[in-house]
Every structure is written in C-alpha cells, then in structure tokens.
Amino acid sequence: IAEGRNLFQLICAGCHALTGQGLKPMAPPLVNSEWVLGTDSRLIRIALHGVSGPIKVNDTVYAPPNVLPEMPALGALEDRQIAAVLSYIRREWGHQASTIPPDRVKAIRDETRGRQTSWNEAQLLELK
C-alpha cells in the first residue's frame, strides 16, 4: 500500500487529486467509484491500456470538456507497481475493497497482450 501511495502521488494525483476526488478538467473521481471498487478485471484493464470517451462515475457522466478525452495507459509499469497503485486506491478514502496481487495483473496483461487501444465504457461493461 505504501508503494501504491507513492506511485499514486507521482503518476495519478495530477489528474485524480490527492483526495481521489478528481480535478476538472482532468479526470473523474476515484472515491466511491464503481470502477475502483467493482470487479478488478475492469480496473486492471483501465490501468494497463487506458480508457477513453465518456464514462459514468458515481451517477455522473464525465466527458470532454469536463475531463480529458483519454486516461493514458500505464502498461509500462511493472505488474507489482500496477497492483500496488490499484490496491492503494481500493483501500484509501474509506474504501474496503480487496487488494490486487501482482499475479492477477500479470494474468490480465497476458490475456490482453495484443491490445493496442484504450478501452471505452461499453467494452468494459461487457466484462464480468
């Protein structure tokens, strides 16, 4: 969790804010987000490949110009680093979601290895 906090502060907080509330016009909130607290397979894919287009978070649709058109992929990070930052956001701000082990990130990285584009909300919602 400590490594995840450090990575979040370096990589994610510029758009999502240290509080996880999101910064306009950068990114939506992470606090109480169904994307953060829901199935880890969606969250890992977002981290690995990014997400683009409108996305509904906490009953609000976020789309440009209120947020950037795309969250960049973080796939250049190691599996352990992605697991750490995702575990941090799933346990911070009063969240009680389970942590994500590096081998889970590796499995989804292997499963989606050929993907060259970011995900959109509809694609992510098709996943279980």
N, C-alpha and C positions, 0 to 999 in steps of 0.2 A: 504494500500500500504506500509506503514511503517513496519508493522509486516511482510509482504511479503518480503521486502528488507532484514530484519534481518534474516529471515529463509533462504532466498536465499544465503546470505553470509555464514551462518553456514553449510548448507546442500549441496548446489548445486554448489557454486563458485569453489570448489576444482577441479571440472571436467569441468564446463562450463565457468569458469573465471568470475571475477567481471564485465568484459566488455561484457559478453554474447557471446564472440567470440569463445568459446570452447578452450580446451587445448589438444594438441596432446601429447601423445596417449590416452587421456582420453575420450573426448566427442565432438560431433559436436557443431557448433554454434547455439545459440538461436536467435541471431539478424537476423531479416527479415525471420526467418524460417516459412515455411508454416505450420509446426506442431504447432508452438506457436500462429500464427496469424489466423489460419484456424478455423475449427469447434471446439468448446470447448469440445464436446463429445470425440474426439480423444485425446486431450491434457489431459483431466481428467483421461482417462483410462491409458495413459502413466504414469501419476503421481501415480495412485493407484496401478498399477500392474507391472510397468516397461516395458521396450522394449528391444528386443534382435535381433541380426542378422544385416545384412546390412540395412542401412536406407539412403534414399536420402534426402539431405537438401541443399537448395539453388543450385540445379543442380549438386551437388557433392554427390557421393555415399560414405558413411562412413562405413567401415568395418574393423575388426581386420586385421593387427596390427595397423592401424591408429587411432583406438578408442578401448575402452574396448568392449568385446563381449556383454555386457548387461548393461543397466541402471537399477539400483535396484528399487524395488517398494518402494513407500513412503506411502503405505496404513496404516501404524501405526500412521501417523499423523492424527489429528482431521480434520473434514471436513472444519472447518473455517481456519485452518492452510494451507491446500492444496489450498483452494480458495484464500487465501492471497498471497501465493507464485506464483500461476499461474496468478493472477491479476497483480502482480508486473511485471512479465516478459512480459505480454501482453501490459503494459503501459510504460515500461522502454526502453531506447535506441532509442527514437523517435517513438516507436510503438504507435498506436492509437486504438488497438483492445479493445473490451468491457471487463469489469471486469467480474469475475465469482463469483456468490454468493454461499455461503456455501450450500444452499438447492439444488443447481444444482449438486454439488459434492456428496451430500447425495443420490440424486436420482440415479446417475450413480453407486455409491457404492452399493446401494441396488440392482440395475439391474444386477450387475456383481459379486454379493456376493460369488458365488460358484467358481469363477475363482481362480486357483492355480498357473497358469503360466503367464509369461510375454507375451506381445503382440509382433507380428512382423509386419513389414511394410505392407505386403499383407492383413493381418487381419484388420489392422487399416484403410486401404484404402477402404475396403468393407463397412465401416460405413459411414453414411451420417451426 
